[in-house]
Amino acid sequence: MSNGTISGQWVECGKLLPPDGQVVMTKIDDANGCRNEQELKRSGRLWFLPDDSMYVYYTPTHGMTRSA
């Protein structure tokens, strides 16, 4: 798993993580379907709401940068 820039398309977080502190669109997409689509930002192994008010109790499977 590497850290880097995710751009314009869904990328598996297991293959490429967004840089710490960058707000990205995230989702869980697995055998149970697509859910929990929302903007989050990563800090280490935790994922936080964009305003840092709390972290989420799951790890997204996919991420994508916001459109400019």
VOMILUM-913239 format. One record per atom (N, C-alpha, C, O, CB): residue number from 1; atom name; y, x, z. Coordinates in steps of 0.2 Angstrom, whole numbers, plus 2048, in hexadecimal, padded with zeros to 3 digits. Glycine has a CB too. Layout:
<recs>
   i at   Y   X   Z
 NUM CA   Y   X   Z
...
</recs>
This chain:
<recs>
   i at   Y   X   Z
   1  N 7FA 804 800
   1 CA 800 800 800
   1  C 806 804 800
   1  O 807 809 804
   1 CB 800 7FB 806
   2  N 80B 803 7FC
   2 CA 811 807 7FB
   2  C 817 803 7FD
   2  O 817 7FD 7FC
   2 CB 811 80B 7F5
   3  N 81C 806 7FE
   3 CA 823 802 7FF
   3  C 827 804 7F9
   3  O 827 809 7F6
   3 CB 827 805 805
   4  N 82A 7FE 7F6
   4 CA 82E 7FF 7F0
   4  C 832 7F9 7EF
   4  O 833 7F5 7F3
   4 CB 829 801 7EA
   5  N 834 7F9 7E9
   5 CA 839 7F3 7E7
   5  C 834 7EE 7E3
   5  O 831 7F0 7DE
   5 CB 83E 7F5 7E2
   6  N 835 7E8 7E5
   6 CA 831 7E2 7E2
   6  C 837 7DF 7DE
   6  O 83C 7DD 7E0
   6 CB 82E 7DD 7E7
   7  N 835 7DD 7D8
   7 CA 83B 7DA 7D3
   7  C 838 7D5 7CF
   7  O 834 7D6 7CA
   7 CB 83E 7E0 7CF
   8  N 83B 7CF 7D0
   8 CA 83A 7C9 7CB
   8  C 833 7C6 7CB
   8  O 833 7C1 7C7
   8 CB 83C 7CB 7C5
   9  N 82E 7C8 7CD
   9 CA 828 7C5 7CD
   9  C 824 7C6 7D4
   9  O 825 7CB 7D7
   9 CB 824 7C8 7C7
  10  N 81F 7C1 7D5
  10 CA 81B 7C2 7DB
  10  C 817 7C8 7DB
  10  O 814 7C9 7D6
  10 CB 817 7BC 7DC
  11  N 817 7CC 7E0
  11 CA 813 7D2 7E1
  11  C 80F 7D1 7E8
  11  O 812 7CF 7ED
  11 CB 818 7D8 7E1
  12  N 809 7D3 7E7
  12 CA 805 7D3 7ED
  12  C 808 7D8 7F2
  12  O 809 7DE 7F1
  12 CB 7FE 7D5 7EC
  13  N 809 7D6 7F9
  13 CA 80B 7DA 7FE
  13  C 806 7E0 800
  13  O 808 7E5 802
  13 CB 80D 7D6 804
  14  N 800 7DF 7FE
  14 CA 7FB 7E4 800
  14  C 7FC 7EA 7FB
  14  O 7F9 7EF 7FC
  14 CB 7F4 7E1 7FF
  15  N 7FF 7E9 7F5
  15 CA 800 7EE 7F0
  15  C 807 7F1 7F0
  15  O 807 7F7 7EF
  15 CB 7FF 7EB 7E9
  16  N 80C 7ED 7F2
  16 CA 813 7F0 7F2
  16  C 817 7EC 7F7
  16  O 818 7E6 7F6
  16 CB 816 7EF 7EB
  17  N 819 7EF 7FC
  17 CA 81E 7EC 801
  17  C 825 7ED 7FF
  17  O 827 7F2 7FD
  17 CB 81C 7EF 808
  18  N 829 7E8 801
  18 CA 830 7E9 800
  18  C 833 7EE 805
  18  O 830 7EE 80A
  18 CB 834 7E2 800
  19  N 839 7F1 804
  19 CA 83C 7F5 808
  19  C 83D 7F2 80F
  19  O 83F 7EC 80F
  19 CB 842 7F9 806
  20  N 83D 7F5 815
  20 CA 83F 7F2 81B
  20  C 846 7EF 81A
  20  O 84A 7F3 818
  20 CB 83E 7F7 821
  21  N 847 7E9 81D
  21 CA 84E 7E7 81D
  21  C 850 7E3 817
  21  O 855 7DF 817
  21 CB 853 7EC 81F
  22  N 84C 7E3 812
  22 CA 84E 7E0 80B
  22  C 84C 7D8 80C
  22  O 846 7D7 80D
  22 CB 84C 7E3 805
  23  N 850 7D4 80B
  23 CA 84E 7CD 80A
  23  C 84B 7CB 804
  23  O 84D 7CC 7FE
  23 CB 854 7C8 80C
  24  N 844 7C8 804
  24 CA 841 7C7 7FE
  24  C 83E 7C0 7FF
  24  O 83D 7BD 805
  24 CB 83B 7CC 7FD
  25  N 83C 7BD 7F9
  25 CA 838 7B6 7FA
  25  C 831 7B8 7FB
  25  O 82E 7BD 7F8
  25 CB 839 7B2 7F3
  26  N 82E 7B5 7FF
  26 CA 827 7B6 801
  26  C 823 7AF 801
  26  O 825 7AA 801
  26 CB 826 7B9 808
  27  N 81C 7B0 801
  27 CA 818 7AB 801
  27  C 811 7AD 803
  27  O 80F 7B3 803
  27 CB 817 7A7 7FA
  28  N 80D 7A8 805
  28 CA 806 7A9 806
  28  C 802 7A6 800
  28  O 803 7A0 7FF
  28 CB 803 7A7 80D
  29  N 7FE 7A9 7FC
  29 CA 7FB 7A6 7F7
  29  C 7F3 7A9 7F7
  29  O 7F2 7AF 7F5
  29 CB 7FE 7A8 7F0
  30  N 7EF 7A5 7F9
  30 CA 7E8 7A6 7FA
  30  C 7E3 7A1 7F8
  30  O 7E6 79C 7F5
  30 CB 7E6 7A9 801
  31  N 7DD 7A1 7FA
  31 CA 7D8 79C 7F8
  31  C 7DA 795 7FA
  31  O 7D8 790 7F8
  31 CB 7D2 79D 7FB
  32  N 7DF 794 800
  32 CA 7E1 78E 802
  32  C 7E7 78B 7FF
  32  O 7EA 786 801
  32 CB 7E2 78F 80A
  33  N 7EA 78F 7FA
  33 CA 7F0 78D 7F6
  33  C 7F6 791 7F8
  33  O 7F5 796 7FB
  33 CB 7F1 786 7F7
  34  N 7FB 78F 7F5
  34 CA 802 792 7F6
  34  C 806 78F 7FB
  34  O 806 789 7FB
  34 CB 806 793 7EF
  35  N 808 792 800
  35 CA 80C 78F 805
  35  C 811 794 808
  35  O 811 79A 807
  35 CB 807 78C 80B
  36  N 815 792 80D
  36 CA 81A 796 811
  36  C 81E 79A 80C
  36  O 820 7A0 80E
  36 CB 816 79B 815
  37  N 821 797 807
  37 CA 826 79A 803
  37  C 82C 79A 806
  37  O 82F 795 807
  37 CB 826 797 7FB
  38  N 82F 7A0 808
  38 CA 836 7A1 80B
  38  C 838 7A8 80A
  38  O 834 7AD 809
  38 CB 835 79F 812
  39  N 83F 7A9 80C
  39 CA 842 7B0 80C
  39  C 840 7B3 813
  39  O 841 7B0 818
  39 CB 849 7AF 80A
  40  N 83E 7B9 812
  40 CA 83C 7BD 818
  40  C 83F 7C4 817
  40  O 840 7C6 811
  40 CB 835 7BC 81B
  41  N 83F 7C8 81D
  41 CA 840 7CF 81C
  41  C 83B 7D2 820
  41  O 83A 7D0 826
  41 CB 847 7D1 81D
  42  N 839 7D8 81E
  42 CA 834 7DC 822
  42  C 837 7E1 826
  42  O 83C 7E4 824
  42 CB 82F 7DF 81D
  43  N 834 7E2 82C
  43 CA 836 7E8 830
  43  C 830 7EB 833
  43  O 82D 7E8 838
  43 CB 83B 7E5 836
  44  N 82E 7F0 830
  44 CA 827 7F3 832
  44  C 822 7EE 830
  44  O 821 7EC 82A
  44 CB 827 7F4 83A
  45  N 81D 7EC 835
  45 CA 818 7E7 833
  45  C 81A 7E0 834
  45  O 816 7DC 833
  45 CB 812 7E9 837
  46  N 820 7DF 837
  46 CA 822 7D8 838
  46  C 827 7D5 833
  46  O 82A 7D9 830
  46 CB 826 7D8 83F
  47  N 826 7CF 832
  47 CA 82B 7CB 82D
  47  C 82F 7C7 831
  47  O 82D 7C3 835
  47 CB 826 7C7 828
  48  N 836 7C7 82F
  48 CA 83B 7C3 833
  48  C 83F 7BE 82E
  48  O 83F 7C0 828
  48 CB 840 7C8 836
  49  N 842 7B9 831
  49 CA 846 7B5 82E
  49  C 84C 7B9 82C
  49  O 84E 7BE 82F
  49 CB 848 7AF 832
  50  N 850 7B8 826
  50 CA 855 7BC 824
  50  C 85B 7BD 829
  50  O 85E 7C2 829
  50 CB 858 7B9 81E
  51  N 85C 7B9 82E
  51 CA 861 7BA 833
  51  C 85E 7BD 839
  51  O 862 7BE 83E
  51 CB 864 7B3 835
  52  N 858 7C0 839
  52 CA 855 7C3 83F
  52  C 854 7BF 845
  52  O 852 7C2 84A
  52 CB 859 7C9 840
  53  N 854 7B8 844
  53 CA 854 7B4 84A
  53  C 84D 7B4 84D
  53  O 84C 7B3 853
  53 CB 856 7AD 848
  54  N 848 7B5 849
  54 CA 841 7B5 84B
  54  C 83C 7B8 846
  54  O 83E 7B8 840
  54 CB 83E 7AE 84D
  55  N 836 7BA 848
  55 CA 831 7BC 843
  55  C 82C 7B6 842
  55  O 82B 7B2 846
  55 CB 82E 7C3 845
  56  N 829 7B7 83C
  56 CA 824 7B2 83A
  56  C 81D 7B4 83D
  56  O 81B 7BA 83D
  56 CB 823 7B0 833
  57  N 818 7AF 83E
  57 CA 812 7B1 841
  57  C 80C 7B1 83C
  57  O 807 7AF 83D
  57 CB 810 7AC 846
  58  N 80E 7B4 836
  58 CA 80A 7B5 831
  58  C 80C 7BB 82C
  58  O 812 7BD 82D
  58 CB 809 7AF 82C
  59  N 808 7BE 828
  59 CA 80A 7C3 823
  59  C 80A 7C0 81C
  59  O 804 7BE 81A
  59 CB 805 7C9 824
  60  N 80F 7C0 819
  60 CA 80F 7BE 812
  60  C 80A 7C2 80E
  60  O 809 7C7 80F
  60 CB 816 7BE 80F
  61  N 807 7BE 809
  61 CA 803 7C1 804
  61  C 807 7C4 7FE
  61  O 804 7C9 7FB
  61 CB 7FD 7BD 802
  62  N 80D 7C1 7FC
  62 CA 810 7C3 7F6
  62  C 818 7C3 7F8
  62  O 81A 7C0 7FD
  62 CB 80F 7BE 7F1
  63  N 81B 7C7 7F4
  63 CA 823 7C8 7F5
  63  C 826 7C8 7EE
  63  O 823 7CA 7E9
  63 CB 825 7CD 7F9
  64  N 82C 7C6 7EE
  64 CA 830 7C7 7E8
  64  C 838 7C7 7EA
  64  O 83A 7C4 7EE
  64 CB 82F 7C1 7E3
  65  N 83C 7CB 7E6
  65 CA 843 7CC 7E8
  65  C 846 7C6 7E6
  65  O 844 7C2 7E1
  65 CB 846 7D2 7E4
  66  N 84C 7C4 7E9
  66 CA 850 7BE 7E8
  66  C 853 7BF 7E1
  66  O 855 7C5 7DF
  66 CB 855 7BD 7ED
  67  N 855 7BA 7DD
  67 CA 859 7BB 7D7
  67  C 860 7BC 7D9
  67  O 862 7B9 7DE
  67 CB 858 7B4 7D3
  68  N 863 7C0 7D5
  68 CA 86A 7C2 7D7
  68  C 86F 7BD 7D5
  68  O 875 7BD 7D6
  68 CB 86C 7C9 7D3
</recs>
